[in-house]
Amino acid sequence: MSIPHLKIKVFADGANVTDMVAAYKAGQVKGFTTNPTLMRKAGITDYEEFAREVLAEIRTLPISFEVFSDDIAEMARQARKITGWGPNVYVKIPVTNTRGESTERIIKELSADGIRLNVTAILTLEQVRTVVAALSPKTPAIVSVFAGRIADTGRDPIPHMREALAIVRRSPLAELLWASPREVLNIYQAEAIGCDIITVTSDVLHKLPLRGKDLADVSLDTVKMFYNDAVSAGYKL
């Protein structure tokens, strides 16, 4: 699959080892993210075994694995264990726990200790400010703002993400990640405003070669799809 040249870094979001390794070997993406929800959907039952299997194959690109405790002190312990799995690991820390308690304290502690974090589930600009202020200027980090979920509320995420980017730029080694895209257009929107990274699922990744395709050809492909599916289903009137 040939994908267009992009300035923004495309990270694959998923938990299917075969798909992840294929994307890595094909040079299609610049990194990987996963989370407990994606892992559960993929049927993963042993977290560390899955992570080590992936890291045995994907050695040179960043990959994020998430803590899963709801206790903030335990999150920190898990983060220290996860970071030891490989030199290309980023540890995903949710911006709060399920009780809405900020993880600011451990973000500051872990980042100061040189642990590369991917702070996730961020939606508000106040959360962005808090996270960026907690990050060490000497440690790389990813700030994941869920633009797709912002759009789900009926808000235009682009002005929001522009402001988030301005805040993230205050930390010299932090990168802004546009999370939860809903369509290929989001990739070009994220790139246009200067986001560093966007995560994409495999279905969005496979649509990237459509860039610039003649719309009449897309129309014909759609008609053929409807026709072929009707024939395959054996519909009769």
N, C-alpha and C positions, 0 to 999 in steps of 0.2 A: 504494500500500500504506500503510495507516494502522498506526502502531505506538504502543504505549502510552507515556505520559509516564514517563520514568525519570530519577532523580537521577544515576545513573552515566552517564558518557559512553561511548557505543558507538562503537567504531572498526571500520571494515570492513577485513578482512584478506584480501588477494587480489592478483592481478596482471592481471586482465582490465580493460583500459582502458575498454571500453564499460560494464561493470558499475560500475566506480568512478565514472565521470562521471555515470551515471544516479543512483546513490545520492547523490552530491553535489548534483545539481540538484534532487532530490526532497526534500532536507533530512532524509534518514533517519539520518544519522550525524554524529558530531562530529569525525571524523578518520579517517585511513587508515594502515595498515601493510602492508608487503610484505616479502619476503625472497627470497634466491636460489632456494630450493626452489620456492616458489610461482611465481616468474618462469620457471623452467625448465619447470614443468608447463604454463604458459600459452604456451610456445613462444617466449619472449622470447630474442632472440639478441644484441641490442645494449642493454646496460644503460643507458647514458646517454641514448640515443635514447628508450627507454621512459620513463625518469624525466622527461625534458623534455616529452614528449608529455602525460604526466599533469599535470605542473605548469603547462602552458599552459592547462589547463581547471580545475584545482583550485588556486585561488589564496589562499583565505581560511581553509582548515582545515589543521591539522597533518598532515604525512605523513612517515612514516619510511622511509628507504632504508638498506640495510645494507652495510657494508664486507664484502669477501669474501676478503681476504688472510689467510694463516695466520701471516704474519710481523707481529709486534706493531708495529714501527716503520712498516711499510708500511700497516697498518691506520690509523695516525695520518695518514699522507699522504693516503690515500683519504678519510678523514673530512673533512679540510680541503677537498678538492675537492668532495665531495658537498654540504657545507654551503653552498657558493657557488651551488648550483643554484636556490635560491629562499629567500625570507624565512620561509616556513612549513615548511622542512625540519628534521626531526630525523634525526640520524645514528645508526643502530643499530650498537652495538658488542657483540660477544659477550663474556660475562663471562670466558671463557678462550679460548685457541686450541685446536687439536686435540690438543696435547700437554699440555693441562691447565695451561698457564702463564697466570697471572692477567693481565688487561688493566688492572689497577688504576692502573698508572703513567700510561697514556695517557688513561684516564678522568679522572684528576686534572688532567692537562695540558690536555686539550681543554676540559673544563668550566671551568677557570680562565680560558681564553681566550674564553669566552662562547659556545662551540659547544653547541647543545642536543643532548643525547644521549638515546637510548633504549637502555639497557643490557639486553641480551636473553639468553635461554637460562639464566636464573637458576632454580635449584631449592632450594638450601640457604639456611638462615637466615644462616649464616656468610658466604655470598656476598652476601646483602642488606646485612649490616653493612659489609662491605668496600666495596661500591659506594657506599653512602650516605656513608660517611666520606670517600670520594674526591671527591664532588660539591661543586662550589662553591655556597655558599648564595645566590649572586647570579645563578645561571644555571638556567633551567627544565630539568627532566630527567624522564625516564620510567624507572621501574624495573619491568621486565617479569618477573614470576614465573610460571612455567609450571605453574599449578594443575592443568590437565588432565593433564599428564604425571606430576605427583605422584599424582593419583588413579589413573593407569594402574598404579602400583606397589602398589595396594591400600591406600594411606593416605588418610585423610580430609583433604582440602586446607584445610578451613575453619579449624581451629585454627592451621595453618601460616600461612595468609594473614592471619589476625588479628595474629599476632606480626610478620609482615613489615610490615604496615601501621603498627604502633607504631614500628618501626625507621625506616621511610621518613619518618614525620612529624618526625623529627629534622632533616631537611633542608627548609627552608621552601618551596622552589620545586619539590620533587620530588613526583611522583605515582606511585602504585602501579597497575600494570596487571595484571589477571588474564588471563593468556595461555593459549592452547590450550583454550578451553572445548569440552566435548563435546556439550552440549545446552542448550536454552533455560533450563532450571532454573538453570544456572550463572550466568546473568545476574542473576537475582533473588537468588541466594546472594551473589554479589559485591557487589551493591548493599546487601544487608542488613548486611554487615560493614563497609561504608564504603569499599570500593575506589573509586578515582577513575575508572578506565577499564577496559573489557573489550573485547578484540578478538573479532570474530565473522566467520565465513565467510558467504558469501551464502546457503547453505542454512539456517543458523541464523537469519540476519536475516529471511528470508522466513517463519519460523515465529512471529515476535514477535506478529503480529496474533491468534494463537490464544489469547492470555492471557484466561483466564476463560471460554473457550468451553464450552458445555454438553457434558459427557462423553458423553451419549447421542447428541448430534449428531456427535461425533468418532467414536463407534462406527459410526454409520450411514455416515459418509464412508469409513471403513475397509472396511466390507463392500462398498460400491459400488466402491472401488478394486480389491479382489480380483476382483469379478465382471467389471468392465470389462476388466481385464487378461487374464482367462481367455478372454473373448469375442474380444478383439483377437488373442490368440495362436492362436485357432482350436482350442483343446483339445477332444478328443472322447473318450468312454469307450464 
